[in-house]
Amino acid sequence: MTKREISSCFSQVFRKKPAIDPTLPILNAFGTPIHMMRRNSDPDTSHEAAEKLTAGKLEALVYEVIARHPNGCTSDEICRALPMHGVQTISPRYAPLIRKGYIEDTGERRKGGTKRSQRVLRVIKKDQ
């Protein structure tokens, strides 16, 4: 995947009325199956939310933010870059991106806004 494809997807997301094309390579590359976004024991509202959520779009956004930080970044830094999404929407994207080999936990820890340590994440897979 090229930087141009990532930027194209990223710019589409920030339009007032996003016209996300689900056939874009970035969305197919980052998409997480619905069954992996909720537990069977979750309430029906969680099942409904998982079906409506475009995980690929969110994973692409998180990936793009992390990619802009060559020395890695914390969850606070990612959330500041994506103020239209809450931490409860952003942080669940880390595990799938790690599992798919796009980002990694560097082992470094930095103090966040709450003065607690946060892991530092960085991109390890830049192109597909």
N, CA, C and O atoms as CSV, one atom per row, in Angstrom:
chain,resi,resn,atom,element,x,y,z
A,1,MET,N,N,0.844,-1.162,0.000
A,1,MET,CA,C,0.000,0.000,0.000
A,1,MET,C,C,0.894,1.232,0.000
A,1,MET,O,O,1.871,1.300,0.746
A,2,THR,N,N,0.564,2.178,-0.818
A,2,THR,CA,C,1.390,3.368,-0.932
A,2,THR,C,C,0.919,4.458,0.019
A,2,THR,O,O,-0.199,4.416,0.533
A,3,LYS,N,N,1.795,5.438,0.244
A,3,LYS,CA,C,1.423,6.572,1.088
A,3,LYS,C,C,0.275,7.345,0.455
A,3,LYS,O,O,-0.561,7.915,1.156
A,4,ARG,N,N,0.240,7.360,-0.869
A,4,ARG,CA,C,-0.825,8.068,-1.572
A,4,ARG,C,C,-2.195,7.436,-1.283
A,4,ARG,O,O,-3.176,8.147,-1.063
A,5,GLU,N,N,-2.255,6.108,-1.284
A,5,GLU,CA,C,-3.507,5.418,-0.983
A,5,GLU,C,C,-3.954,5.698,0.450
A,5,GLU,O,O,-5.138,5.911,0.710
A,6,ILE,N,N,-2.999,5.694,1.369
A,6,ILE,CA,C,-3.312,5.980,2.765
A,6,ILE,C,C,-3.822,7.410,2.893
A,6,ILE,O,O,-4.838,7.653,3.545
A,7,SER,N,N,-3.117,8.362,2.269
A,7,SER,CA,C,-3.528,9.766,2.335
A,7,SER,C,C,-4.893,9.979,1.712
A,7,SER,O,O,-5.690,10.772,2.214
A,8,SER,N,N,-5.169,9.275,0.620
A,8,SER,CA,C,-6.470,9.404,-0.038
A,8,SER,C,C,-7.581,8.961,0.899
A,8,SER,O,O,-8.601,9.641,1.018
A,9,CYS,N,N,-7.395,7.833,1.560
A,9,CYS,CA,C,-8.391,7.332,2.492
A,9,CYS,C,C,-8.538,8.296,3.661
A,9,CYS,O,O,-9.653,8.600,4.085
A,10,PHE,N,N,-7.416,8.772,4.180
A,10,PHE,CA,C,-7.416,9.684,5.313
A,10,PHE,C,C,-8.158,10.972,4.982
A,10,PHE,O,O,-8.943,11.455,5.798
A,11,SER,N,N,-7.922,11.539,3.797
A,11,SER,CA,C,-8.583,12.790,3.422
A,11,SER,C,C,-10.078,12.583,3.217
A,11,SER,O,O,-10.864,13.485,3.506
A,12,GLN,N,N,-10.485,11.423,2.727
A,12,GLN,CA,C,-11.912,11.152,2.538
A,12,GLN,C,C,-12.639,11.100,3.873
A,12,GLN,O,O,-13.795,11.515,3.965
A,13,VAL,N,N,-11.984,10.602,4.896
A,13,VAL,CA,C,-12.608,10.455,6.201
A,13,VAL,C,C,-12.936,11.819,6.803
A,13,VAL,O,O,-13.922,11.959,7.528
A,14,PHE,N,N,-12.109,12.826,6.503
A,14,PHE,CA,C,-12.294,14.129,7.121
A,14,PHE,C,C,-13.173,15.083,6.328
A,14,PHE,O,O,-13.294,16.247,6.711
A,15,ARG,N,N,-13.779,14.648,5.261
A,15,ARG,CA,C,-14.771,15.468,4.576
A,15,ARG,C,C,-16.005,15.559,5.452
A,15,ARG,O,O,-16.251,14.686,6.285
A,16,LYS,N,N,-16.789,16.628,5.261
A,16,LYS,CA,C,-17.997,16.770,6.073
A,16,LYS,C,C,-18.946,15.605,5.843
A,16,LYS,O,O,-19.557,15.114,6.793
A,17,LYS,N,N,-19.079,15.163,4.625
A,17,LYS,CA,C,-19.887,13.992,4.312
A,17,LYS,C,C,-18.963,12.962,3.677
A,17,LYS,O,O,-18.829,12.926,2.453
A,18,PRO,N,N,-18.323,12.121,4.491
A,18,PRO,CA,C,-17.352,11.186,3.945
A,18,PRO,C,C,-17.969,10.225,2.934
A,18,PRO,O,O,-19.048,9.669,3.137
A,19,ALA,N,N,-17.242,10.059,1.847
A,19,ALA,CA,C,-17.661,9.113,0.813
A,19,ALA,C,C,-16.616,8.012,0.770
A,19,ALA,O,O,-15.808,7.948,-0.156
A,20,ILE,N,N,-16.635,7.157,1.764
A,20,ILE,CA,C,-15.646,6.091,1.862
A,20,ILE,C,C,-16.006,4.971,0.896
A,20,ILE,O,O,-17.111,4.428,0.918
A,21,ASP,N,N,-15.061,4.655,0.069
A,21,ASP,CA,C,-15.233,3.566,-0.875
A,21,ASP,C,C,-14.695,2.296,-0.224
A,21,ASP,O,O,-13.483,2.196,-0.032
A,22,PRO,N,N,-15.527,1.328,0.123
A,22,PRO,CA,C,-15.048,0.133,0.812
A,22,PRO,C,C,-14.132,-0.742,-0.030
A,22,PRO,O,O,-13.558,-1.705,0.478
A,23,THR,N,N,-13.988,-0.418,-1.312
A,23,THR,CA,C,-13.093,-1.211,-2.151
A,23,THR,C,C,-11.673,-0.669,-2.134
A,23,THR,O,O,-10.782,-1.268,-2.737
A,24,LEU,N,N,-11.439,0.462,-1.450
A,24,LEU,CA,C,-10.082,0.996,-1.371
A,24,LEU,C,C,-9.169,-0.038,-0.728
A,24,LEU,O,O,-9.571,-0.693,0.234
A,25,PRO,N,N,-7.952,-0.200,-1.233
A,25,PRO,CA,C,-7.042,-1.197,-0.669
A,25,PRO,C,C,-6.802,-1.015,0.823
A,25,PRO,O,O,-6.708,-1.998,1.558
A,26,ILE,N,N,-6.705,0.215,1.271
A,26,ILE,CA,C,-6.431,0.454,2.688
A,26,ILE,C,C,-7.547,-0.117,3.565
A,26,ILE,O,O,-7.268,-0.683,4.622
A,27,LEU,N,N,-8.769,0.020,3.154
A,27,LEU,CA,C,-9.872,-0.488,3.963
A,27,LEU,C,C,-9.880,-2.005,3.967
A,27,LEU,O,O,-10.143,-2.622,4.999
A,28,ASN,N,N,-9.599,-2.606,2.836
A,28,ASN,CA,C,-9.550,-4.063,2.781
A,28,ASN,C,C,-8.362,-4.591,3.577
A,28,ASN,O,O,-8.447,-5.659,4.185
A,29,ALA,N,N,-7.258,-3.851,3.577
A,29,ALA,CA,C,-6.062,-4.291,4.273
A,29,ALA,C,C,-6.242,-4.238,5.778
A,29,ALA,O,O,-5.764,-5.123,6.488
A,30,PHE,N,N,-6.919,-3.221,6.275
A,30,PHE,CA,C,-7.027,-3.031,7.708
A,30,PHE,C,C,-8.305,-3.594,8.308
A,30,PHE,O,O,-8.387,-3.742,9.528
A,31,GLY,N,N,-9.282,-3.905,7.512
A,31,GLY,CA,C,-10.580,-4.342,8.036
A,31,GLY,C,C,-10.488,-5.537,8.963
A,31,GLY,O,O,-9.730,-6.476,8.718
A,32,THR,N,N,-11.256,-5.489,10.010
A,32,THR,CA,C,-11.323,-6.573,10.980
A,32,THR,C,C,-12.702,-7.197,10.900
A,32,THR,O,O,-13.698,-6.474,10.925
A,33,PRO,N,N,-12.795,-8.521,10.803
A,33,PRO,CA,C,-14.108,-9.163,10.728
A,33,PRO,C,C,-15.001,-8.792,11.910
A,33,PRO,O,O,-14.523,-8.653,13.036
A,34,ILE,N,N,-16.280,-8.636,11.651
A,34,ILE,CA,C,-17.236,-8.213,12.676
A,34,ILE,C,C,-17.205,-9.133,13.891
A,34,ILE,O,O,-17.281,-8.663,15.026
A,35,HIS,N,N,-17.095,-10.442,13.660
A,35,HIS,CA,C,-17.140,-11.365,14.796
A,35,HIS,C,C,-15.977,-11.168,15.772
A,35,HIS,O,O,-16.029,-11.643,16.906
A,36,MET,N,N,-14.930,-10.468,15.330
A,36,MET,CA,C,-13.788,-10.218,16.208
A,36,MET,C,C,-13.915,-8.886,16.946
A,36,MET,O,O,-13.035,-8.522,17.727
A,37,MET,N,N,-15.003,-8.161,16.703
A,37,MET,CA,C,-15.183,-6.850,17.313
A,37,MET,C,C,-16.184,-6.870,18.464
A,37,MET,O,O,-16.505,-5.822,19.024
A,38,ARG,N,N,-16.673,-8.039,18.816
A,38,ARG,CA,C,-17.623,-8.148,19.917
A,38,ARG,C,C,-17.603,-9.576,20.435
A,38,ARG,O,O,-17.177,-10.506,19.751
A,39,ARG,N,N,-18.077,-9.719,21.663
A,39,ARG,CA,C,-18.171,-11.042,22.287
A,39,ARG,C,C,-19.603,-11.540,22.190
A,39,ARG,O,O,-20.531,-10.732,22.135
A,40,ASN,N,N,-19.796,-12.807,22.169
A,40,ASN,CA,C,-21.154,-13.364,22.142
A,40,ASN,C,C,-21.942,-12.965,23.386
A,40,ASN,O,O,-23.170,-12.875,23.347
A,41,SER,N,N,-21.239,-12.727,24.480
A,41,SER,CA,C,-21.911,-12.355,25.732
A,41,SER,C,C,-22.238,-10.862,25.808
A,41,SER,O,O,-22.893,-10.430,26.757
A,42,ASP,N,N,-21.800,-10.074,24.838
A,42,ASP,CA,C,-22.079,-8.634,24.837
A,42,ASP,C,C,-23.569,-8.370,24.635
A,42,ASP,O,O,-24.274,-9.195,24.054
A,43,PRO,N,N,-24.048,-7.216,25.116
A,43,PRO,CA,C,-25.460,-6.875,24.907
A,43,PRO,C,C,-25.757,-6.641,23.427
A,43,PRO,O,O,-24.846,-6.431,22.626
A,44,ASP,N,N,-27.034,-6.679,23.078
A,44,ASP,CA,C,-27.435,-6.528,21.683
A,44,ASP,C,C,-26.969,-5.199,21.088
A,44,ASP,O,O,-26.734,-5.110,19.883
A,45,THR,N,N,-26.834,-4.165,21.924
A,45,THR,CA,C,-26.376,-2.874,21.410
A,45,THR,C,C,-24.936,-2.956,20.917
A,45,THR,O,O,-24.569,-2.277,19.958
A,46,SER,N,N,-24.123,-3.779,21.562
A,46,SER,CA,C,-22.737,-3.967,21.122
A,46,SER,C,C,-22.682,-4.702,19.784
A,46,SER,O,O,-21.859,-4.387,18.924
A,47,HIS,N,N,-23.565,-5.684,19.621
A,47,HIS,CA,C,-23.620,-6.418,18.355
A,47,HIS,C,C,-24.016,-5.467,17.226
A,47,HIS,O,O,-23.436,-5.507,16.141
A,48,GLU,N,N,-25.007,-4.613,17.490
A,48,GLU,CA,C,-25.469,-3.656,16.484
A,48,GLU,C,C,-24.364,-2.656,16.136
A,48,GLU,O,O,-24.150,-2.344,14.964
A,49,ALA,N,N,-23.669,-2.161,17.148
A,49,ALA,CA,C,-22.588,-1.206,16.916
A,49,ALA,C,C,-21.461,-1.836,16.102
A,49,ALA,O,O,-20.903,-1.196,15.211
A,50,ALA,N,N,-21.130,-3.078,16.404
A,50,ALA,CA,C,-20.057,-3.763,15.682
A,50,ALA,C,C,-20.404,-3.919,14.208
A,50,ALA,O,O,-19.525,-3.826,13.351
A,51,GLU,N,N,-21.678,-4.156,13.905
A,51,GLU,CA,C,-22.088,-4.321,12.517
A,51,GLU,C,C,-22.063,-3.000,11.748
A,51,GLU,O,O,-21.853,-2.994,10.535
A,52,LYS,N,N,-22.274,-1.890,12.444
A,52,LYS,CA,C,-22.310,-0.592,11.769
A,52,LYS,C,C,-20.938,0.070,11.682
A,52,LYS,O,O,-20.730,0.957,10.854
A,53,LEU,N,N,-20.014,-0.348,12.516
A,53,LEU,CA,C,-18.705,0.273,12.574
A,53,LEU,C,C,-17.845,-0.137,11.391
A,53,LEU,O,O,-17.807,-1.309,11.014
A,54,THR,N,N,-17.169,0.819,10.817
A,54,THR,CA,C,-16.221,0.529,9.753
A,54,THR,C,C,-14.842,0.453,10.393
A,54,THR,O,O,-14.119,1.447,10.449
A,55,ALA,N,N,-14.488,-0.713,10.866
A,55,ALA,CA,C,-13.227,-0.893,11.578
A,55,ALA,C,C,-12.039,-0.585,10.686
A,55,ALA,O,O,-11.034,-0.047,11.150
A,56,GLY,N,N,-12.146,-0.920,9.422
A,56,GLY,CA,C,-11.035,-0.644,8.506
A,56,GLY,C,C,-10.704,0.821,8.444
A,56,GLY,O,O,-9.531,1.192,8.404
A,57,LYS,N,N,-11.716,1.662,8.436
A,57,LYS,CA,C,-11.506,3.108,8.387
A,57,LYS,C,C,-10.798,3.575,9.658
A,57,LYS,O,O,-9.850,4.358,9.593
A,58,LEU,N,N,-11.255,3.097,10.800
A,58,LEU,CA,C,-10.646,3.504,12.064
A,58,LEU,C,C,-9.216,2.976,12.189
A,58,LEU,O,O,-8.329,3.690,12.659
A,59,GLU,N,N,-8.993,1.743,11.775
A,59,GLU,CA,C,-7.642,1.193,11.817
A,59,GLU,C,C,-6.721,1.991,10.905
A,59,GLU,O,O,-5.570,2.249,11.259
A,60,ALA,N,N,-7.214,2.385,9.739
A,60,ALA,CA,C,-6.415,3.185,8.810
A,60,ALA,C,C,-6.069,4.542,9.418
A,60,ALA,O,O,-4.946,5.023,9.262
A,61,LEU,N,N,-7.020,5.159,10.107
A,61,LEU,CA,C,-6.764,6.446,10.755
A,61,LEU,C,C,-5.691,6.312,11.833
A,61,LEU,O,O,-4.759,7.113,11.891
A,62,VAL,N,N,-5.828,5.304,12.679
A,62,VAL,CA,C,-4.865,5.084,13.756
A,62,VAL,C,C,-3.487,4.794,13.170
A,62,VAL,O,O,-2.485,5.338,13.633
A,63,TYR,N,N,-3.438,3.944,12.161
A,63,TYR,CA,C,-2.173,3.622,11.496
A,63,TYR,C,C,-1.509,4.882,10.947
A,63,TYR,O,O,-0.306,5.076,11.121
A,64,GLU,N,N,-2.287,5.735,10.287
A,64,GLU,CA,C,-1.762,6.955,9.695
A,64,GLU,C,C,-1.167,7.877,10.763
A,64,GLU,O,O,-0.099,8.454,10.559
A,65,VAL,N,N,-1.845,8.012,11.885
A,65,VAL,CA,C,-1.329,8.861,12.972
A,65,VAL,C,C,-0.014,8.290,13.498
A,65,VAL,O,O,0.956,9.027,13.673
A,66,ILE,N,N,0.021,6.995,13.747
A,66,ILE,CA,C,1.239,6.366,14.266
A,66,ILE,C,C,2.371,6.497,13.254
A,66,ILE,O,O,3.522,6.709,13.636
A,67,ALA,N,N,2.056,6.374,11.980
A,67,ALA,CA,C,3.077,6.471,10.926
A,67,ALA,C,C,3.716,7.854,10.885
A,67,ALA,O,O,4.861,7.991,10.452
A,68,ARG,N,N,2.995,8.880,11.328
A,68,ARG,CA,C,3.541,10.245,11.336
A,68,ARG,C,C,4.510,10.480,12.488
A,68,ARG,O,O,5.101,11.556,12.581
A,69,HIS,N,N,4.682,9.509,13.355
A,69,HIS,CA,C,5.584,9.628,14.502
A,69,HIS,C,C,6.706,8.592,14.361
A,69,HIS,O,O,6.554,7.459,14.816
A,70,PRO,N,N,7.818,8.963,13.744
A,70,PRO,CA,C,8.887,7.979,13.522
A,70,PRO,C,C,9.457,7.370,14.803
A,70,PRO,O,O,9.974,6.254,14.781
A,71,ASN,N,N,9.364,8.101,15.925
A,71,ASN,CA,C,9.849,7.575,17.205
A,71,ASN,C,C,8.743,6.932,18.023
A,71,ASN,O,O,8.917,6.652,19.209
A,72,GLY,N,N,7.599,6.700,17.378
A,72,GLY,CA,C,6.466,6.102,18.053
A,72,GLY,C,C,5.629,7.141,18.776
A,72,GLY,O,O,6.035,8.296,18.906
A,73,CYS,N,N,4.461,6.731,19.245
A,73,CYS,CA,C,3.566,7.642,19.959
A,73,CYS,C,C,2.709,6.866,20.954
A,73,CYS,O,O,2.564,5.647,20.873
A,74,THR,N,N,2.152,7.620,21.891
A,74,THR,CA,C,1.313,7.039,22.926
A,74,THR,C,C,-0.160,7.156,22.541
A,74,THR,O,O,-0.509,7.815,21.562
A,75,SER,N,N,-0.996,6.521,23.311
A,75,SER,CA,C,-2.428,6.590,23.077
A,75,SER,C,C,-2.934,8.029,23.201
A,75,SER,O,O,-3.803,8.446,22.435
A,76,ASP,N,N,-2.395,8.792,24.161
A,76,ASP,CA,C,-2.798,10.196,24.301
A,76,ASP,C,C,-2.497,10.985,23.032
A,76,ASP,O,O,-3.309,11.800,22.596
A,77,GLU,N,N,-1.337,10.743,22.443
A,77,GLU,CA,C,-0.959,11.464,21.221
A,77,GLU,C,C,-1.874,11.087,20.059
A,77,GLU,O,O,-2.241,11.940,19.251
A,78,ILE,N,N,-2.236,9.825,19.977
A,78,ILE,CA,C,-3.143,9.368,18.921
A,78,ILE,C,C,-4.518,10.010,19.110
A,78,ILE,O,O,-5.124,10.488,18.151
A,79,CYS,N,N,-5.000,10.018,20.342
A,79,CYS,CA,C,-6.321,10.600,20.618
A,79,CYS,C,C,-6.347,12.106,20.357
A,79,CYS,O,O,-7.364,12.633,19.905
A,80,ARG,N,N,-5.250,12.801,20.632
A,80,ARG,CA,C,-5.188,14.239,20.326
A,80,ARG,C,C,-5.244,14.483,18.825
A,80,ARG,O,O,-5.805,15.481,18.371
A,81,ALA,N,N,-4.664,13.573,18.060
A,81,ALA,CA,C,-4.668,13.719,16.591
A,81,ALA,C,C,-6.031,13.375,15.993
A,81,ALA,O,O,-6.333,13.779,14.870
A,82,LEU,N,N,-6.850,12.640,16.727
A,82,LEU,CA,C,-8.172,12.225,16.248
A,82,LEU,C,C,-9.248,12.664,17.249
A,82,LEU,O,O,-9.921,11.823,17.845
A,83,PRO,N,N,-9.408,13.978,17.433
A,83,PRO,CA,C,-10.323,14.456,18.473
A,83,PRO,C,C,-11.795,14.117,18.239
A,83,PRO,O,O,-12.599,14.197,19.167
A,84,MET,N,N,-12.153,13.745,17.030
A,84,MET,CA,C,-13.549,13.414,16.754
A,84,MET,C,C,-13.925,12.010,17.228
A,84,MET,O,O,-15.090,11.617,17.160
A,85,HIS,N,N,-12.934,11.259,17.708
A,85,HIS,CA,C,-13.175,9.904,18.225
A,85,HIS,C,C,-12.697,9.836,19.663
A,85,HIS,O,O,-11.677,10.435,20.005
A,86,GLY,N,N,-13.407,9.128,20.493
A,86,GLY,CA,C,-13.005,8.955,21.882
A,86,GLY,C,C,-11.980,7.843,22.031
A,86,GLY,O,O,-11.784,7.029,21.128
A,87,VAL,N,N,-11.334,7.827,23.182
A,87,VAL,CA,C,-10.337,6.799,23.451
A,87,VAL,C,C,-10.968,5.413,23.392
A,87,VAL,O,O,-10.303,4.445,23.023
A,88,GLN,N,N,-12.249,5.310,23.755
A,88,GLN,CA,C,-12.929,4.010,23.720
A,88,GLN,C,C,-13.123,3.510,22.287
A,88,GLN,O,O,-13.367,2.322,22.076
A,89,THR,N,N,-13.018,4.399,21.308
A,89,THR,CA,C,-13.114,4.007,19.904
A,89,THR,C,C,-11.729,3.745,19.317
A,89,THR,O,O,-11.563,2.873,18.465
A,90,ILE,N,N,-10.744,4.502,19.778
A,90,ILE,CA,C,-9.389,4.424,19.226
A,90,ILE,C,C,-8.595,3.243,19.783
A,90,ILE,O,O,-7.997,2.486,19.017
A,91,SER,N,N,-8.581,3.077,21.106
A,91,SER,CA,C,-7.709,2.054,21.700
A,91,SER,C,C,-8.013,0.620,21.264
A,91,SER,O,O,-7.086,-0.189,21.221
A,92,PRO,N,N,-9.261,0.255,20.939
A,92,PRO,CA,C,-9.476,-1.112,20.461
A,92,PRO,C,C,-8.859,-1.398,19.090
A,92,PRO,O,O,-8.844,-2.551,18.659
A,93,ARG,N,N,-8.361,-0.399,18.411
A,93,ARG,CA,C,-7.737,-0.601,17.097
A,93,ARG,C,C,-6.295,-1.076,17.209
A,93,ARG,O,O,-5.749,-1.605,16.241
A,94,TYR,N,N,-5.664,-0.899,18.372
A,94,TYR,CA,C,-4.258,-1.272,18.516
A,94,TYR,C,C,-4.042,-2.776,18.369
A,94,TYR,O,O,-3.164,-3.204,17.619
A,95,ALA,N,N,-4.829,-3.577,19.074
A,95,ALA,CA,C,-4.627,-5.032,19.063
A,95,ALA,C,C,-4.722,-5.622,17.648
A,95,ALA,O,O,-3.853,-6.410,17.274
A,96,PRO,N,N,-5.746,-5.271,16.840
A,96,PRO,CA,C,-5.778,-5.828,15.487
A,96,PRO,C,C,-4.583,-5.387,14.634
A,96,PRO,O,O,-4.059,-6.170,13.843
A,97,LEU,N,N,-4.157,-4.126,14.801
A,97,LEU,CA,C,-3.005,-3.649,14.026
A,97,LEU,C,C,-1.725,-4.352,14.453
A,97,LEU,O,O,-0.860,-4.630,13.622
A,98,ILE,N,N,-1.599,-4.639,15.738
A,98,ILE,CA,C,-0.438,-5.402,16.228
A,98,ILE,C,C,-0.510,-6.831,15.709
A,98,ILE,O,O,0.479,-7.369,15.210
A,99,ARG,N,N,-1.678,-7.438,15.827
A,99,ARG,CA,C,-1.867,-8.831,15.389
A,99,ARG,C,C,-1.580,-8.996,13.900
A,99,ARG,O,O,-1.030,-10.015,13.483
A,100,LYS,N,N,-1.950,-7.999,13.098
A,100,LYS,CA,C,-1.739,-8.049,11.647
A,100,LYS,C,C,-0.322,-7.651,11.244
A,100,LYS,O,O,0.037,-7.744,10.070
A,101,GLY,N,N,0.481,-7.210,12.206
A,101,GLY,CA,C,1.869,-6.889,11.917
A,101,GLY,C,C,2.100,-5.491,11.355
A,101,GLY,O,O,3.129,-5.253,10.723
A,102,TYR,N,N,1.176,-4.567,11.566
A,102,TYR,CA,C,1.341,-3.205,11.070
A,102,TYR,C,C,2.035,-2.300,12.074
A,102,TYR,O,O,2.786,-1.404,11.688
A,103,ILE,N,N,1.790,-2.528,13.357
A,103,ILE,CA,C,2.415,-1.719,14.392
A,103,ILE,C,C,2.947,-2.648,15.469
A,103,ILE,O,O,2.625,-3.836,15.507
A,104,GLU,N,N,3.786,-2.070,16.361
A,104,GLU,CA,C,4.304,-2.857,17.477
A,104,GLU,C,C,4.441,-1.983,18.712
A,104,GLU,O,O,4.542,-0.760,18.622
A,105,ASP,N,N,4.443,-2.626,19.847
A,105,ASP,CA,C,4.743,-1.977,21.121
A,105,ASP,C,C,6.260,-1.962,21.208
A,105,ASP,O,O,6.898,-3.014,21.172
A,106,THR,N,N,6.845,-0.761,21.322
A,106,THR,CA,C,8.309,-0.643,21.317
A,106,THR,C,C,8.944,-1.119,22.617
A,106,THR,O,O,10.152,-1.350,22.671
A,107,GLY,N,N,8.138,-1.267,23.663
A,107,GLY,CA,C,8.682,-1.599,24.977
A,107,GLY,C,C,8.967,-0.341,25.788
A,107,GLY,O,O,9.120,-0.403,27.008
A,108,GLU,N,N,9.039,0.796,25.109
A,108,GLU,CA,C,9.238,2.082,25.785
A,108,GLU,C,C,7.926,2.518,26.432
A,108,GLU,O,O,6.847,2.190,25.938
A,109,ARG,N,N,8.019,3.255,27.533
A,109,ARG,CA,C,6.852,3.802,28.207
A,109,ARG,C,C,7.058,5.301,28.405
A,109,ARG,O,O,8.149,5.753,28.751
A,110,ARG,N,N,5.984,6.063,28.177
A,110,ARG,CA,C,6.012,7.511,28.389
A,110,ARG,C,C,4.832,7.884,29.276
A,110,ARG,O,O,3.785,7.237,29.244
A,111,LYS,N,N,5.015,8.925,30.062
A,111,LYS,CA,C,3.931,9.407,30.927
A,111,LYS,C,C,2.867,10.079,30.071
A,111,LYS,O,O,3.185,10.881,29.193
A,112,GLY,N,N,1.603,9.751,30.328
A,112,GLY,CA,C,0.481,10.349,29.618
A,112,GLY,C,C,-0.092,11.509,30.405
A,112,GLY,O,O,0.489,11.941,31.400
A,113,GLY,N,N,-1.232,12.013,29.960
A,113,GLY,CA,C,-1.895,13.131,30.603
A,113,GLY,C,C,-2.305,12.855,32.036
A,113,GLY,O,O,-2.422,13.781,32.839
A,114,THR,N,N,-2.524,11.596,32.363
A,114,THR,CA,C,-2.912,11.224,33.727
A,114,THR,C,C,-1.704,10.899,34.588
A,114,THR,O,O,-1.851,10.438,35.720
A,115,LYS,N,N,-0.506,11.136,34.057
A,115,LYS,CA,C,0.774,10.854,34.736
A,115,LYS,C,C,1.045,9.365,34.882
A,115,LYS,O,O,1.958,8.961,35.602
A,116,ARG,N,N,0.257,8.560,34.206
A,116,ARG,CA,C,0.505,7.112,34.197
A,116,ARG,C,C,1.302,6.757,32.948
A,116,ARG,O,O,1.249,7.465,31.942
A,117,SER,N,N,2.029,5.672,33.023
A,117,SER,CA,C,2.827,5.238,31.880
A,117,SER,C,C,1.937,4.684,30.783
A,117,SER,O,O,0.968,3.972,31.045
A,118,GLN,N,N,2.279,5.021,29.561
A,118,GLN,CA,C,1.578,4.489,28.391
A,118,GLN,C,C,2.600,3.848,27.473
A,118,GLN,O,O,3.736,4.312,27.371
A,119,ARG,N,N,2.195,2.794,26.814
A,119,ARG,CA,C,3.109,2.147,25.879
A,119,ARG,C,C,3.293,3.041,24.655
A,119,ARG,O,O,2.425,3.841,24.305
A,120,VAL,N,N,4.440,2.880,24.024
A,120,VAL,CA,C,4.754,3.618,22.799
A,120,VAL,C,C,4.596,2.653,21.631
A,120,VAL,O,O,5.198,1.579,21.615
A,121,LEU,N,N,3.787,3.042,20.659
A,121,LEU,CA,C,3.515,2.225,19.486
A,121,LEU,C,C,4.198,2.831,18.281
A,121,LEU,O,O,4.314,4.052,18.175
A,122,ARG,N,N,4.655,1.979,17.366
A,122,ARG,CA,C,5.255,2.477,16.124
A,122,ARG,C,C,4.912,1.553,14.970
A,122,ARG,O,O,4.582,0.383,15.159
A,123,VAL,N,N,5.000,2.109,13.772
A,123,VAL,CA,C,4.724,1.366,12.548
A,123,VAL,C,C,5.900,0.454,12.232
A,123,VAL,O,O,7.054,0.872,12.326
A,124,ILE,N,N,5.615,-0.780,11.860
A,124,ILE,CA,C,6.672,-1.689,11.433
A,124,ILE,C,C,6.466,-2.171,10.007
A,124,ILE,O,O,7.400,-2.673,9.381
A,125,LYS,N,N,5.256,-2.025,9.488
A,125,LYS,CA,C,4.935,-2.468,8.124
A,125,LYS,C,C,4.427,-1.253,7.368
A,125,LYS,O,O,3.271,-0.856,7.518
A,126,LYS,N,N,5.300,-0.662,6.550
A,126,LYS,CA,C,4.941,0.600,5.918
A,126,LYS,C,C,4.197,0.418,4.609
A,126,LYS,O,O,3.321,1.226,4.304
A,127,ASP,N,N,4.494,-0.578,3.839
A,127,ASP,CA,C,3.835,-0.820,2.561
A,127,ASP,C,C,3.430,-2.273,2.462
A,127,ASP,O,O,4.020,-3.152,3.091
A,128,GLN,N,N,2.416,-2.503,1.663
A,128,GLN,CA,C,1.983,-3.895,1.456
A,128,GLN,C,C,2.505,-4.392,0.142
A,128,GLN,O,O,2.257,-5.540,-0.227
